[in-house]
Amino acid sequence: MSLVRQYEVLAKKQLALQEGIELMKQIQIDLNRQMMSANVWGLTAVAANATLIPLNVIINSFELKKANSIYQTLVRQVYDKFASSGTRAEGVAKTSLGILKKVVVEELTRNALKDYIPGVNILIGLAEDSLAFWQALQTVSSGSQEMKMIARNISLKIATANRELLQLGIQRAYIHDRMQEVSRIA
């Protein structure tokens, strides 16, 4: 292959590599924005779970007897569905706590010790809420670590591409010098 052709091929490779680097830098900027947003939402999720722990203890301690309005009924249904202790946790531990609560409540009811049921609800609810808090914290931490790993990989790829771009520039400069020598000799 002639020196001119080699020079042109290297120029095309350089251009493609430069465009690739620019795209990776844009991806890096977008990822950094996403990481900041994810950190905010992750902190919000963890804070919400931490806040619900004492709130659920308070609500469970009052044991709402009977809702006397449609609004109270609606609020109670929403609470039971989305915020009640145990609704946010997942896995075997959640199932185990649910079974434990059921068994203890049944045993207290059978022994006519219903006055202790709110205490059981508070303790089991506290365990369920703590589990949900821990799971939210783990999910946020895992996601954060994954995004950091992706960011590191992108940075490494950009650095590798920059080194390759430098090598292409050196090769191109060498070919350019050889082309000038040939033109002086000819």
Disulfide bonds with the S-S distance in Angstrom:
none
